[in-house]
């Protein structure tokens, strides 16, 4: 991961969010998308977060993913300081298990959009795939890799259905 060549920035409100982001990092690596990851907080380091957002495009960043729990204001703060697409990834935390973060992420005021994915590790992978979809609009190589990924997903489900039908027909369930 070379931050100098990164096209995606993954920001997390706390380093404790890191384990839930591994699926995103693996997805970027599988697709060959250079990314950088940083810890910054909308509340504890607001100047750092806004400076990062203001300068991200000039540094070659094209999409920003913001993972945050509880009040989850990181995505909104970042989006307020950049025109780059921002994807909010709500992180599960106590006592509401991510519902608070989800609501904070999707309830942006008009004019400052933040896309949102589901809470947790599935959301991390989806955030990466969403960022890759955005990048694929202007990158034929990524577009083809994304099409192949979708094709493999389809084949996996078809095979799972065939397996299920065989089990049901043979009485081995």
CORFEN-V784607 format. One line per field, one symbol per residue. ss: DSSP state (A for helix, B for strand, O for the rest). phi: phi as a letter, one per 40 degrees, with the letter a starting at -180 (. if undefined). psi: psi as a letter, one per 30 degrees, with the letter a starting at -180 (. if undefined). A space follows every 10 residues. Layout:
ss->???
phi->???
psi->???
This chain:
ss->OOAAAOOBBB BBOOAAAAAA AAAAAAAAAA AOOOBBBBBO OOOOOAAAAA AAAAAAAAAO OOBBBBBBBO OOOAAAAAAA OOOOBBBBBB BOOOOOOOAA AAAAAAOOOO OOOOBBBOOO AAAAAAAAAA AAAAAAOOOA AAAAAAAAAA AAAAAAAAAA AAAAAAAAAA OOO
phi->.bdcbcbbbb bbcacccddc cdcccccccc cgccbbbaba bcbcbccccc cdccbdcccg cbabbbcabf cfcddccccc bacccbbcbc bcaccbfhcc cccccccccd hbcbcbbccg cccccccccc cccccccbbc ccdcccccdc cccccccccc cdcccccccc gcb
psi->jjffgkfkkj kkfkfffeef feeeeeeeee fhjkllklkl kfefheeeee eeeefeefgf kfkkkjkkac fhfeeeeeef glglkkkkjk kkllfghfee eeeeefhklk fikklkllka eeeeeeeeee eeeeeffgje eeeeeeeeee eeeeeeeeee eeeeeeeeff gi.
